[in-house]
């Protein structure tokens, strides 16, 4: 069943279209994703929590939903916008169509709008708060709900919505390094890749203390990706600061930002954010270029890196910091996702090299 639906940006711009069966009003940051594929991964990526995700590719859903590509137990986006939805997918791994899955996951969806025009608006304005309404009742409330929300800037609570609440143990190979993964919204692919490299994993909530981490007697710690502003997690930053020099640390995406803050650097909000699987990154050690997957709205201020930190990666599109390492301690981090496959495997070596260093 189709319902009237619309997206209202905080600057007053409105896009009207049709919704699916699930009627709701969703508030969030309107952002866009540039990948031609990977919609199942994106919709279930915890880093998209609190965001209204626009797909720039004109048709979405043509290979359906498999379930195996999901990065979380449920959809994480606040809502989604597509130009054309494929109603009859064709792929051997498909277990259902995208529209039915969005309804099952209770994700409000806006279909049939000019996503090129919306993307241009977002490119000119930058990330902007918005309301997505599906159904007459939601449309009536949309403008009144957006006004106070547009003034609110805090992202507190986003990590809590998607991070683990319990500790999970994942066995590794004989003599494998034991890695504690601090879950700020970890993707299943990260757990999969670390496990495939033989590591024994203990996944813990982002609120886990220094004492609780050390009690597990790990060989190293990985800080996961996740949504929102890293400065909204002062307790996690304090825990990481207390672990400097105690254990090898590796940060990914939000983890990269949290680790930078713990080491004395600064972060800032990007005007547009980086989202998609086509970001060129240069490794400064050998000047090689890799194609990487991104999903973040904040960045580490490369100019703020203290003397003990050395930049290792840089984004070739806008010059933002994509990685750093400590000059004396076993600490490193990257802003992109090594577990993703845009290159398709350009960045996979990072986890392998790091785990190999733990064994040496």
N, C-alpha and C positions, 0 to 999 in steps of 0.2 A: 504494500500500500504506500502511495506517495502522499506527502504532506507539504504544504508551503514551508519554505525555509529561507533563512537569510543570515548573512554575516555582516555585522556592524562594527566598523573600526572606530577607535576613540576619536579620530579626526572628523567623524561624521560620514565617511564614505560607506556606502551600503552595496552589497551584492546579493541579489535575490536568485533563488533557484528552487530545487525540490529536495525534500528530505526523504529518508527511508521510513520504516515503520516505527522506529524508536523516536518518540517525541521528548524533547528536553531542551533546557537552556544551559549552555556551557560558556564559562568565562575563562579566558586564557590569553597568552601571547600568540598573536598571529605570526607564523613563520612559514618558510617554504623549504621543500626538500627537492633537490635537483636530480636525484637518481632516476634512471629509466626503469629499474627493477628494485627489489628490496622493500616493497611496501609492507609485507608481513613483518619483516624485521623492524622496520621503522615504527610501525604502529604499536609494537610490543616492547620497544626500547624504553627503559625507565628514564633515560635522559630527556625524553619528550613529555614527561609528566607536566601537567599544567599548560600545555601548548595546543593551539589549534593548528594542525599540520596541513599545509597546502602542498599537493603534489603538482609539480610543474609539467610533468609528462602528461600528454592529453588523454590517454586511456590508462586506467588503473584497474587491476583485477583480472587481467586476461589469462593468468595461469593459476588463479584461484588461491585457496588457502590450504596449506599442507599440514600445518600444526608442527611440523618438524623444524621450521625456520623461526618459530617464536623465540624471543629473547627473554620472556617473562611469563609467568603463569596466566596473565591476562593482559588485555590492551591497556596501555599506559597513557595515551594521548587524551587530552580533554575533548577533542573533536577533530574532524577531518573534512577537507574540502577537495573535491576532484571535479574535473571538467566532464569526463565521461566514464561511467562505471560499466565494466564488462559483466554482464548478467549471466553469461554462459561460458565459463572458463574452459580451457582446453589444455590439460597437462596430466601426465600419468600419475603425478604425486598429489593432485588436487583432491581434497576431501570435502570441498564445498566452495560456494561462491563468496566473494568478499562482502557483498551487501548483506547477505544473511548472517555472516559472521559478525559484522559491525553491529547489527541489531542484537544478536546474542550477547555481545560484549557490552551492550548499552553505551555505544559510542555515537553521539549525534553526528550525522553526516550531511553535508551540503553538496548537492550534485547539480551539474549543468551550468555552472558559472564560468565566466571567462577568466581562467586561472592565469593567463598571460597578463591581463590587465591588473589582476590582484597582485601578481608577483612584482610588476612594475611599481605599483603603489607601495608595496613593502620595501622594495629596493630604494625608493626615493625617501620614504619616511624612516626606514629602519624598523626594528622590532617594535610592534605596537600592540597595546592591549585591545581586546576585541570581545564581542559576544556572538555566539553562534546559536541560533534558535531554530528548532524544528517543531512545527505545529502552531496552530493559532494561539493557544494559551501562552506558549513560550515567546512568540513574536510580540504579544502585547506587553510582556514584562521586560523585553530585551533592552530598550533604551534606558529605563529606570534602573536596571541592574548594572549597566555598564558605567554609568556616571561615577558612582563611588568606587567601583573596582578600578577604573582607569587612574584614579589618584593613588591607589595602593601600589607600593613597589616591592614589598617584602615577598620573598619566595620561601619563607620559613614553612616547614611542613611538607614540602614536596618530597624530600628524601625519605621522611618517615612513611610516606604513603607507598613507596615502592621498595624500600630496603627490607632485608630479612629481619624478622623479630626473634628468631631462634638460631642457635648455633648448629651448623651442618658439617658433618665429617665425610670426606670423600677419600677413600683409600688410594694409595699410590703403589708404585713398584717397589721391589726390594731395595733398600738403601736409598730410597727417594728422599729428596729434601722436603721438609715439612713447611708449607707456606700458609700463613694466616691471610685470608682475603677479607679486608674490611669492606663490608657491603654497604655502599652508598646508593645502590641501584645497579648492581652488577648484572651484566648480560650473560646469558647461558653460554654464549660462544667463548667468553673469557675462561669460564670454569672448564669448558670442554678442551680448550687449547692447552691450558696448564696441566690438566689431567693427562692429555695425550702425550705430553712431554715427560710423563712419569711422576709428577709431583703429587705428594700427599697434601690434601687441602683441608683447612678448617675455615669455613665461611662464617664470619661473625658480624653482628649488627654494627652500624656506624658509631653507636654510642658505647661500644666496648672500651673499657679503660686500659691503661698501660699495664696495670697489675694483672688483669684478666687475660691480656694477650701474652704476657711473659709467662703466665701460669701454664700456657699451652706448650711452652718450650719450642717455639717455631725456629726454623733456620732463616726465615725472611718474611716480609710482609708486602702484600700488594694492596694498594688503595684503589678501589674501583671507580668507574665512571658513575655519573648520577646527574640529577636535574638541579637547576637553580644556581643561586649565588653562593660561591664557596665561603664567603664571610658569614653566611647564616649558620655555619657549623663550627663555632668557636671551641666547643669541647673536643671535637675531632681534631682540630688544628693543634690544640694543647696536647692531646695524646701523642700525635705525630712528633711534635717538638720534643716531648719527653723520650721518644724512642730514637732520636738522632744519635748515632754512635753506638746504639745498643744492638741494632739488627740491620741487615740490608733492606732497603725500602725501594719499591717500584710503584710509581703513580701513573694512572691512565685517565686522561680527560679531566673530570672533576678531581680525580686523585692527583693529577699533575698540578692543578691549581692549589689544592689543599697542602700538598707537600711543599710547594713554592712558598706559601704563606708561613708554613711552619719553619722554613729556613730563613725567613726574613724578607722575602720579596713581596711585591704587591700584585693585585689583580684588578681588572677593570671590565666593564660591560662593553661588548662589541656593538657597534651601531647596527649591524645586520646579523651577526652570528655566522657560523660555518655549519652547514648541514648538507650532507650528500656524500657521494662516493667518488668525487673527482678533484680532490684538493692536492696540488703538487707541493711536495715538501722536500727541501734539500737537506741532506745530512752533511754537516759542516766538516766532519772528519775526513771525508773523501770526495766531497762535492757531488755525490751521486744524488739522483732525484727519484723519489718514489711517489706513486699515486696512492692517496690515503683516503679513508672514510672519516668524516667529521660529524659531530653533533654537539655543539656547545655555543652558548651565548656569552660566555665570559672568557677572558684570556689572561695569561701571565704577562705582566709588564716587563719586557726583556731588559729595559734600561734600569729596572729596579733590582735585578739579580745581584746579590751581595758578592763580594770577592771570592767566596768559597764555592760559588756556583758558576758553572761554565755552560753557555748555550751550546746545544748539540744539533738542533734542528731549527729550520726557519721556513715559514710559509711563503711560497714564491708569488702568491697572489697579492698579499698585503703586508708581507714582512713581519707578521706576528710570530712570537716565540712558539715553537712546536716541541721543544724538548730541552732538558738540561741535565747535567750530572754534577755531583759534588766532586771537588778536586781531590779530596782526601778520604772521604767516607764512601761506603758502597751504597750510594743513593742516586737514583736516576728516575726520570719521568718523561712521558710523551703526552702531547695534547690530543693526538689522533687515536684511532682504534687499531692496534696491531692484529686483533682477532678478526677484523672484517676482511672482505675479499674484493676490493675494487680493482686491484692491480693485475692479477687477482691475489697474489701472495707476496707483494712487495715488502710488507712490514712484518711478516710472520717471524723473521729471523730474530726480532728483538726479544721475544719471550725465550726463544731457544738459547740465545747468547747469554741472557741473564741467568737462566736456570743452570746453564753449563758453568757459569762463574761461581755458583753456589756449591758446585761439586768439586771445584778445584781447590 
